[in-house]
Amino acid sequence: MTEETHVLDSPPPGAATDWTVAQDWSHYTAEEHATWDTLFQRQRALLPGRAADAYLRGLEVLNLSKPGIPDFEELSERLMKLTGWQVVAVPGLVPDEVFFDHMANRRFVAGNFIRRPDQLDYIQEPDVFHDVFGHVPMLADPVFADYLEAYGRGGQRALELGALKQLGRLYWYTVEFGLIDEGDGLRIYGSGIVSSAAETRFALESDSPHRIAFDLKRVMRTDYRIDDFQQNYFVIPGFDALLRATVETDFAPLYGEILAQPDVPVATILPEDEVITRGSQAHAGGAAEA
């Protein structure tokens, strides 16, 4: 089911108007299921003591340890009972307005393809492993589930206000590459980290990146790189705080303020930052694993 590219300009034949497609679970090959199992077993072994408690609970309650690529219908049935979310298959990366509409209505879009065996350590486009293993366990947490719905609604408004880049940084530094302080240490919850063997270690154990306390405006001003390990990680004190920061903020004047200010370059420390660990920035080149 793997194709060379999954970045699309229009719904492919067979897709619905909302870009969803059938997962077509019965058509996954034995090799594709084996690829999932290899990735799952490797990554699951790394996560105890490193992943957020909410993420680990989600893995268990959703029964993701069952061998083979998950069936989205079964997964959605469990998820709906917990938080009202469902997982819907899409053929690749979808337009922003489609993505936000699904999210605002508690539908998480997931690619229905999986990487090839020779792509275990790196794939440019998010596949079913990144989308399901990386994202879906957090959707079993009621607070984080509310945050993602709020983000979807916020994305619809950001499109109208011309602030998509700024809001996208919030997604990047939380949903994809977020850290949380759980009292006894930092833990990972962002999908780009928990689905990556190399970045799981790097995010918590390397002395290279800066780890900075989360501040909404600061995050939305900060550039990021997509072709390397992160040089900044932002640390939330809890998921309740993250949800409050989004639902209690009037984003229209905030966008106005941010758009009038320069972007903050990657790896910059600002005087007002609460720095948890100041990184050496020793690693600033190469490609991160997916």
C-alpha positions in Angstrom: 0.0 0.0 0.0 3.1 2.3 0.0 3.4 4.9 -2.7 6.3 7.2 -3.5 4.4 10.3 -2.3 1.4 10.9 -0.2 1.1 14.7 -0.6 -2.0 15.3 -2.6 -3.7 18.3 -4.2 -7.1 16.8 -4.5 -9.0 13.8 -3.2 -7.9 10.7 -5.2 -10.4 8.4 -6.9 -12.5 6.6 -4.3 -12.0 9.2 -1.6 -15.0 11.0 0.0 -15.4 14.7 -0.3 -13.9 15.0 3.2 -10.8 13.2 1.8 -11.4 10.0 3.9 -11.0 6.6 2.4 -11.5 3.1 3.6 -8.6 1.8 5.6 -9.0 -1.5 3.7 -7.4 -3.4 6.6 -7.7 -6.8 4.9 -5.3 -5.7 2.1 -2.3 -5.1 4.3 0.4 -7.7 3.5 2.2 -9.9 6.0 5.3 -7.8 5.4 3.4 -4.6 6.3 2.0 -6.1 9.5 5.6 -7.3 10.3 6.9 -3.8 9.8 4.4 -2.4 12.3 5.3 -5.1 14.8 9.0 -4.4 14.4 8.5 -0.7 14.9 6.1 -1.2 17.8 8.3 -3.6 19.7 11.4 -1.5 19.3 9.7 1.7 20.4 7.6 0.2 23.2 10.7 -1.1 24.9 12.1 2.5 25.1 9.1 4.2 26.6 8.8 3.1 30.2 10.3 5.9 32.3 10.5 8.2 29.3 6.9 8.6 28.0 4.2 10.5 29.8 1.9 8.5 32.0 -1.1 9.5 29.9 0.6 8.1 26.8 1.4 4.8 28.4 -2.1 4.5 29.7 -3.4 5.1 26.2 -1.3 2.4 24.7 -2.7 -0.1 27.2 -6.4 0.9 27.2 -6.6 1.0 23.4 -4.9 -2.5 23.2 -2.3 -1.3 20.7 0.0 -4.1 21.7 -2.1 -6.5 19.7 0.1 -7.7 16.8 -0.3 -6.1 13.3 -1.5 -2.7 12.1 -4.6 -1.7 14.1 -8.0 -1.9 12.5 -9.4 1.7 12.6 -12.9 0.5 13.2 -12.0 -1.5 16.3 -9.7 1.4 17.5 -12.4 4.0 17.0 -14.9 1.9 19.0 -12.6 1.9 22.0 -11.7 5.5 21.6 -15.3 6.7 21.2 -16.2 5.2 24.6 -13.3 7.0 26.3 -13.3 10.5 24.8 -15.6 10.6 21.8 -12.8 10.6 19.2 -12.5 8.3 16.2 -9.7 7.5 13.7 -10.4 8.0 10.0 -8.2 6.9 7.2 -6.8 9.3 4.6 -4.6 8.6 1.6 -1.9 11.1 2.7 -1.4 14.7 3.8 -4.7 16.6 3.5 -5.3 20.3 3.1 -5.3 22.5 6.2 -9.0 23.2 6.1 -9.8 19.5 5.9 -7.4 18.7 8.7 -8.9 21.3 11.0 -12.5 20.3 10.2 -11.9 16.7 11.1 -10.1 17.7 14.3 -12.7 20.2 15.4 -15.2 17.3 15.1 -13.1 14.8 17.0 -12.0 12.8 14.0 -8.3 12.1 13.8 -7.0 11.6 10.3 -4.4 8.9 9.9 -2.5 7.7 6.8 -3.5 4.2 5.6 -0.1 3.3 4.3 3.0 2.1 6.2 6.7 2.7 5.5 8.8 0.1 3.7 11.2 -2.1 5.7 14.1 -0.1 4.5 12.5 3.1 5.9 12.3 1.9 9.5 14.5 4.8 10.8 13.3 7.6 8.6 10.3 8.5 6.5 9.5 12.1 5.4 5.7 11.7 5.3 3.7 10.5 8.3 2.5 7.0 7.9 0.1 4.8 9.9 2.8 4.1 12.5 3.5 7.7 13.2 -0.1 8.6 13.2 -1.5 5.8 15.2 1.3 4.8 17.6 2.5 8.4 17.9 -0.8 10.3 18.2 -3.7 8.1 19.1 -2.7 7.0 22.7 -2.9 10.6 23.8 -6.5 10.8 22.4 -7.5 8.4 25.2 -6.7 11.1 27.7 -9.8 13.4 28.3 -7.9 16.6 28.8 -5.6 16.1 25.8 -8.5 15.1 23.7 -10.2 18.4 24.6 -7.0 20.2 23.7 -6.9 18.7 20.2 -10.5 19.6 19.6 -9.9 23.1 20.7 -6.8 23.2 18.4 -9.0 22.2 15.5 -11.4 25.0 16.1 -8.5 27.4 16.5 -7.1 26.3 13.2 -10.3 27.2 11.4 -10.0 30.7 12.9 -6.3 31.0 12.2 -7.1 30.3 8.5 -9.4 33.3 8.5 -7.0 35.5 10.3 -3.9 34.7 8.3 -2.0 33.2 11.2 -1.7 29.6 10.2 2.1 29.6 10.5 1.9 30.9 14.0 -0.7 28.4 15.1 1.2 25.6 13.4 4.1 26.2 15.7 1.9 25.5 18.6 1.0 22.1 17.1 4.7 21.4 16.3 6.0 22.2 19.8 3.2 20.4 21.7 1.4 17.7 19.7 4.5 16.7 17.7 7.5 17.5 19.9 6.2 18.3 23.4 7.7 17.5 26.8 5.9 17.5 30.1 7.2 17.8 33.7 5.6 15.1 35.7 7.3 16.0 39.0 9.8 13.2 39.1 11.3 14.2 35.8 10.6 15.3 32.2 8.6 12.9 30.0 7.8 12.9 26.3 4.3 13.0 24.8 4.7 14.5 21.3 4.1 12.0 18.5 7.3 12.9 16.7 9.3 11.9 19.7 7.4 8.8 20.9 7.4 7.3 17.4 11.1 7.8 17.0 13.7 5.6 18.6 16.5 8.2 18.2 14.5 11.3 19.2 13.1 9.5 22.3 16.6 9.3 23.6 17.8 12.7 22.2 14.9 14.7 23.6 15.5 13.6 27.2 19.1 12.5 27.4 21.1 14.7 25.1 22.8 17.8 26.4 22.4 19.4 22.9 18.9 20.9 22.9 17.4 23.7 25.0 14.5 22.8 27.2 12.4 25.8 27.9 9.2 26.2 30.0 6.1 26.5 27.8 4.8 30.0 27.1 2.1 30.3 24.4 3.3 33.5 22.8 6.9 32.4 22.9 6.1 29.1 21.2 4.0 30.7 18.5 6.9 33.1 17.6 9.5 30.3 17.4 10.7 28.8 14.1 11.5 25.1 13.9 13.2 22.6 11.6 11.7 19.6 10.0 14.9 17.9 8.8 16.7 17.4 12.1 16.4 16.7 15.8 14.8 19.6 17.6 17.0 22.3 19.0 14.3 23.6 21.3 11.8 21.6 23.4 9.1 23.3 25.3 8.0 21.8 28.6 4.4 22.0 29.8 3.6 21.7 33.6 0.6 19.6 32.8 -2.1 18.9 30.2 -4.6 21.0 32.2 -2.3 24.0 31.8 -2.0 23.4 28.1 -5.7 23.2 27.6 -6.3 26.4 29.7 -3.7 28.3 27.6 -5.7 27.6 24.5 -9.3 27.9 25.6 -8.8 30.9 27.8 -6.8 33.0 25.3 -8.4 35.4 22.8 -6.2 34.5 19.8 -7.1 37.4 17.6 -5.2 40.1 19.5 -2.5 37.6 20.3 -2.0 37.1 16.5 -1.9 40.8 16.0 0.9 41.1 18.6 2.9 38.2 17.3 2.6 39.2 13.7 4.1 42.6 14.6 7.1 41.0 16.1 10.1 39.2 14.5 10.1 35.5 14.5 12.4 33.9 17.1 15.1 31.8 15.3 15.7 28.2 16.2 18.0 27.7 19.2 17.6 31.2 20.5 17.3 31.8 24.2 15.4 35.0 25.2 16.1 37.0 28.4 12.5 36.3 29.6 12.7 32.5 29.0 12.5 30.1 31.9 15.3 27.8 30.9 15.1 24.3 32.3 18.2 23.1 30.6 20.4 25.2 28.4 21.7 23.1 25.6 25.1 22.9 24.1 23.7 22.9 20.6 26.3 20.3 19.7 23.9 18.5 17.3 22.8 20.9 14.6 23.0 18.9 11.5 21.8 15.7 9.8 18.4 14.1 9.7 16.3 12.9 12.6 14.8 9.5 12.5 11.0 9.3 12.0 
